[in-house]
Amino acid sequence: MLNDADDDFLSRLDLPDAAFRETTEAYLKEPRGRYHGKGRVIAPGSTDEVSRLLRACHEAAVPVVPYSGGTGLVSGQIMESGAKPVILSLERMSEVRALHLTENVLVADAGCILADVQKAAADVDRLFPLSLASEGSARIGGLLGTNAGGVNVLRYGNARAQVLGLEAVLADGTVWNGLGRLRKDNTGYDLKDLLIGSEGTLGIITGASLRLMPRPAVEGAAIFAVHSPQAALDLLALVQGQVAEGVSAFELMHRQGLDFLAESGPEVRTPFAEQPDWMVLIDLGLPAGLSPDEALETLFEAAVEADLAYDGVIARSEAQRQEFWTMRETIPEGNRRTGSISSHDVSIPLSSIPHFIEEGRRRIAKLGDMRINCFGHLGDGNLHYNVFPGPGRKREEYANQQSEVKRTIHDLVHEMEGSISAEHGIGRAKVEDLARYADPTKLSMMRAIKQALDPQGILNPGVILET
Amino acid sequence: MLNDADDDFLSRLDLPDAAFRETTEAYLKEPRGRYHGKGRVIAPGSTDEVSRLLRACHEAAVPVVPYSGGTGLVSGQIMESGAKPVILSLERMSEVRALHLTENVLVADAGCILADVQKAAADVDRLFPLSLASEGSARIGGLLGTNAGGVNVLRYGNARAQVLGLEAVLADGTVWNGLGRLRKDNTGYDLKDLLIGSEGTLGIITGASLRLMPRPAVEGAAIFAVHSPQAALDLLALVQGQVAEGVSAFELMHRQGLDFLAESGPEVRTPFAEQPDWMVLIDLGLPAGLSPDEALETLFEAAVEADLAYDGVIARSEAQRQEFWTMRETIPEGNRRTGSISSHDVSIPLSSIPHFIEEGRRRIAKLGDMRINCFGHLGDGNLHYNVFPGPGRKREEYANQQSEVKRTIHDLVHEMEGSISAEHGIGRAKVEDLARYADPTKLSMMRAIKQALDPQGILNPGVILET
């Protein structure tokens, strides 16, 4: 049984005044306004203060909800029911602690905003490759806690792949100093990767050693109009055969996303006079001596020759390349303004994607008058598959079909050996789905580990596993 | 308390005759002949047979030692004391289960030999990049269990980075089917990476989904004579600035290793008339349109200009490239024939390596007449730091100094925030060292996880953690 973070509990905390923040509305809601939480915000200013806070929560059996940038989409940062939690924000721990340039390592507080880390890397002519739409507000702790993905996973891996070491505070307040900066370290179990992606249920990440990469010498981008998702996949194989790891991103877009932008805004420039049904945004980063433009021209010729693409625009400047990316990154905002019935962040074995898209459309059509915007990180097999009301209709009209839509898509994903959460995590929103679809042995292993590391269940209760 | 795998226990096992192998000497000793084990070899022919075996061991509290290729150097596969274990070999599960070419995925039994997986990938024009000296006998299960490293980690990551999914049998015989082939899957804790590197103490890996890579279009290699380890590091930065991820391997070699080969064999061709003190072997893999030879020539000029290198040989054919690699890969055999007092597989933060090498030499010199062969995967910060008898003397003469030598080096590594096991693992040989140097919170987390997943402690007892 957990207890409220009430005035009495707060008054007993051995923390400086600065740690007690006003619990404003911003901490209690999430980007799409679908959940509303409760709790009392505490923002420790150091790892030691996090440790003291957790020890007190452990002793009093008070739940702790880690709050990072607040950009998560699965309610991992919002606790609606149960005892009133401490909302633990690391916004006061937002410094780059150290930069080891010759090692290509940056050590950051978990409260660092992603864009600040990207900038610190760029300032010394390096790349921190994690990149996603919310990078201006998402913080490192949450990005690692949820193993965030984004647009560069194809080339550089997800958040997990960027981490060399972690500092974390466990449920009982013990500090794990695992903030090494080694490329190779086989001394026991991989606790780092266990904490990454555990969504704050096994420990609170307070710092991270992050790996920096060399910046590609030359970059370029193009958008090709392709005949079908299968053609997009064949194009991916073609470009990988041509420049291997030089493909930084390979994003699928459907006309529906641009139609939503035209209908509901915000306005973006699109490169085609007439919107193609299917487009791919290809981003290349190549070593000196190679030309992305030439590579993309060669690719386009080969793609037309192989009957994969029928139109294409190659960015002729960095500004135009950024325009392509702005279009891609604005699609989610168009979706939000339109208002989906149900959104899905799924991954599918690459070769099954065309069948998934076709079969998904068939099954959704059976459910009623709905529109689908299917787009995303095709190179990773990760699609954002969102279902919307028919033209002129509102999502409220579909309220009683929401769970059926979700179930239809997730059942299909499961049949096809895919994942019901490719990059967003489980949070509280997908706990039931995980319980339904996950391998039973996996669930029992996770429960055993949770019980071993947080026996009272104070860390982010109700996330990933049912309480 | 654990019980012997005695005749009575074996007679009760519900397994086919083929699973009962003769317990030959090969299963009881290790490459350098330093440990001698005991036990009864069982080789199940399927995941289901592994499951039945483990359930029986769990019920009877009989220990299980997983035996893969038998090439491990830290006695993880050799149990000398305690109850007589089942030696679990997966040699009968050695098939490639499936090849998903458009997905660049290969699914293998854990008993597959690494060279066979490499060949299966090469046969379809792909690369399985894990590569190390023992690849002709090491098997996938052991390579993943120990998170093996090797020569291509700089570019492609260690064994962990090659895995998309696992199938494993837990201590109680339960099968975890995690054999997905997704690039992104954020559905709960990262059990895959927890099992990888756990050295058979948390579960028995029976199958793996492995990621294949495109083969570099063109490859090339060179050996440069450099002035010092610091010059080698500066050269690494130079070549990474030039070709970024195009550096596949960057290996440091010291003259001592070649002197041992000259003294004790086996004979190898070396490219320099007079051996330099320090050399680096650089291997490049580049996309079409670039020339490795040109890149290496440009690099050599820049390296001489910057006073980093003073001699160099660029491989003029694939045969000569292979000769360079044969020289590198034969160094461990020269070491074995010479006979080390103490061998160390360490990693150090990259920028501290020159100081480590200098200080290590100073401290070892104080201990007596010894020679040092320091070589390895410089690009990963991973050095094999081996200490040998002085000229004309034998390792037996140093028997009572062995632990002092080891302690001296490991203390230095620990002072410099390095790892006492970069790629070989802990096994039984380094359990005391881990207990001495590891963060106490890390040790207690590991014990809690071990207790949660293998409460009786039947899986590889005495490995990583003291029993």
Chai-1 contact restraints between the chains, C-beta under 6 A:
chainA,res_idxA,chainB,res_idxB,connection_type,confidence,min_distance_angstrom,max_distance_angstrom,comment,restraint_id
A,T102,B,S351,contact,1.0,0.0,6.0,A-B,restraint_1
A,E103,B,P349,contact,1.0,0.0,6.0,A-B,restraint_2
A,E103,B,L350,contact,1.0,0.0,6.0,A-B,restraint_3
A,E103,B,S351,contact,1.0,0.0,6.0,A-B,restraint_4
A,N147,B,N186,contact,1.0,0.0,6.0,A-B,restraint_5
A,G149,B,K184,contact,1.0,0.0,6.0,A-B,restraint_6
A,T174,B,T441,contact,1.0,0.0,6.0,A-B,restraint_7
A,W176,B,T441,contact,1.0,0.0,6.0,A-B,restraint_8
A,W176,B,K442,contact,1.0,0.0,6.0,A-B,restraint_9
A,N177,B,D439,contact,1.0,0.0,6.0,A-B,restraint_10
A,R181,B,P349,contact,1.0,0.0,6.0,A-B,restraint_11
A,L182,B,S347,contact,1.0,0.0,6.0,A-B,restraint_12
A,L182,B,S419,contact,1.0,0.0,6.0,A-B,restraint_13
A,R183,B,D380,contact,1.0,0.0,6.0,A-B,restraint_14
A,R183,B,G381,contact,1.0,0.0,6.0,A-B,restraint_15
A,K184,B,G149,contact,1.0,0.0,6.0,A-B,restraint_16
A,K184,B,S347,contact,1.0,0.0,6.0,A-B,restraint_17
A,K184,B,D380,contact,1.0,0.0,6.0,A-B,restraint_18
A,K184,B,N382,contact,1.0,0.0,6.0,A-B,restraint_19
A,K184,B,A422,contact,1.0,0.0,6.0,A-B,restraint_20
A,K184,B,E423,contact,1.0,0.0,6.0,A-B,restraint_21
A,D185,B,S419,contact,1.0,0.0,6.0,A-B,restraint_22
A,N186,B,N147,contact,1.0,0.0,6.0,A-B,restraint_23
A,N186,B,G197,contact,1.0,0.0,6.0,A-B,restraint_24
A,N186,B,S421,contact,1.0,0.0,6.0,A-B,restraint_25
A,N186,B,E423,contact,1.0,0.0,6.0,A-B,restraint_26
A,N186,B,G425,contact,1.0,0.0,6.0,A-B,restraint_27
A,T187,B,S419,contact,1.0,0.0,6.0,A-B,restraint_28
A,T187,B,S421,contact,1.0,0.0,6.0,A-B,restraint_29
A,T187,B,L434,contact,1.0,0.0,6.0,A-B,restraint_30
A,G188,B,M446,contact,1.0,0.0,6.0,A-B,restraint_31
A,G188,B,I464,contact,1.0,0.0,6.0,A-B,restraint_32
A,Y189,B,S198,contact,1.0,0.0,6.0,A-B,restraint_33
A,Y189,B,M446,contact,1.0,0.0,6.0,A-B,restraint_34
A,D190,B,D193,contact,1.0,0.0,6.0,A-B,restraint_35
A,D190,B,L194,contact,1.0,0.0,6.0,A-B,restraint_36
A,D190,B,G197,contact,1.0,0.0,6.0,A-B,restraint_37
A,L191,B,M445,contact,1.0,0.0,6.0,A-B,restraint_38
A,D193,B,D190,contact,1.0,0.0,6.0,A-B,restraint_39
A,D193,B,D193,contact,1.0,0.0,6.0,A-B,restraint_40
A,L194,B,D190,contact,1.0,0.0,6.0,A-B,restraint_41
A,L194,B,L194,contact,1.0,0.0,6.0,A-B,restraint_42
A,G197,B,N186,contact,1.0,0.0,6.0,A-B,restraint_43
A,G197,B,D190,contact,1.0,0.0,6.0,A-B,restraint_44
A,S198,B,Y189,contact,1.0,0.0,6.0,A-B,restraint_45
A,P214,B,Q240,contact,1.0,0.0,6.0,A-B,restraint_46
A,P214,B,A244,contact,1.0,0.0,6.0,A-B,restraint_47
A,Q240,B,P214,contact,1.0,0.0,6.0,A-B,restraint_48
A,V243,B,P287,contact,1.0,0.0,6.0,A-B,restraint_49
A,A244,B,P214,contact,1.0,0.0,6.0,A-B,restraint_50
A,A244,B,P287,contact,1.0,0.0,6.0,A-B,restraint_51
A,E245,B,E245,contact,1.0,0.0,6.0,A-B,restraint_52
A,G246,B,P287,contact,1.0,0.0,6.0,A-B,restraint_53
A,P287,B,V243,contact,1.0,0.0,6.0,A-B,restraint_54
A,P287,B,A244,contact,1.0,0.0,6.0,A-B,restraint_55
A,P287,B,G246,contact,1.0,0.0,6.0,A-B,restraint_56
A,G289,B,L290,contact,1.0,0.0,6.0,A-B,restraint_57
A,L290,B,G289,contact,1.0,0.0,6.0,A-B,restraint_58
A,S347,B,L182,contact,1.0,0.0,6.0,A-B,restraint_59
A,S347,B,K184,contact,1.0,0.0,6.0,A-B,restraint_60
A,P349,B,E103,contact,1.0,0.0,6.0,A-B,restraint_61
A,P349,B,R181,contact,1.0,0.0,6.0,A-B,restraint_62
A,L350,B,E103,contact,1.0,0.0,6.0,A-B,restraint_63
A,S351,B,T102,contact,1.0,0.0,6.0,A-B,restraint_64
A,S351,B,E103,contact,1.0,0.0,6.0,A-B,restraint_65
A,D380,B,R183,contact,1.0,0.0,6.0,A-B,restraint_66
A,D380,B,K184,contact,1.0,0.0,6.0,A-B,restraint_67
A,G381,B,R183,contact,1.0,0.0,6.0,A-B,restraint_68
A,N382,B,K184,contact,1.0,0.0,6.0,A-B,restraint_69
A,S419,B,L182,contact,1.0,0.0,6.0,A-B,restraint_70
A,S419,B,D185,contact,1.0,0.0,6.0,A-B,restraint_71
A,S419,B,T187,contact,1.0,0.0,6.0,A-B,restraint_72
A,S421,B,N186,contact,1.0,0.0,6.0,A-B,restraint_73
A,S421,B,T187,contact,1.0,0.0,6.0,A-B,restraint_74
A,A422,B,K184,contact,1.0,0.0,6.0,A-B,restraint_75
A,E423,B,K184,contact,1.0,0.0,6.0,A-B,restraint_76
A,E423,B,N186,contact,1.0,0.0,6.0,A-B,restraint_77
A,G425,B,N186,contact,1.0,0.0,6.0,A-B,restraint_78
A,L434,B,T187,contact,1.0,0.0,6.0,A-B,restraint_79
A,D439,B,N177,contact,1.0,0.0,6.0,A-B,restraint_80
A,T441,B,T174,contact,1.0,0.0,6.0,A-B,restraint_81
A,T441,B,W176,contact,1.0,0.0,6.0,A-B,restraint_82
A,K442,B,W176,contact,1.0,0.0,6.0,A-B,restraint_83
A,M445,B,L191,contact,1.0,0.0,6.0,A-B,restraint_84
A,M446,B,G188,contact,1.0,0.0,6.0,A-B,restraint_85
A,M446,B,Y189,contact,1.0,0.0,6.0,A-B,restraint_86
A,A448,B,A452,contact,1.0,0.0,6.0,A-B,restraint_87
A,I449,B,A452,contact,1.0,0.0,6.0,A-B,restraint_88
A,A452,B,A448,contact,1.0,0.0,6.0,A-B,restraint_89
A,A452,B,I449,contact,1.0,0.0,6.0,A-B,restraint_90
A,A452,B,A452,contact,1.0,0.0,6.0,A-B,restraint_91
A,I464,B,G188,contact,1.0,0.0,6.0,A-B,restraint_92
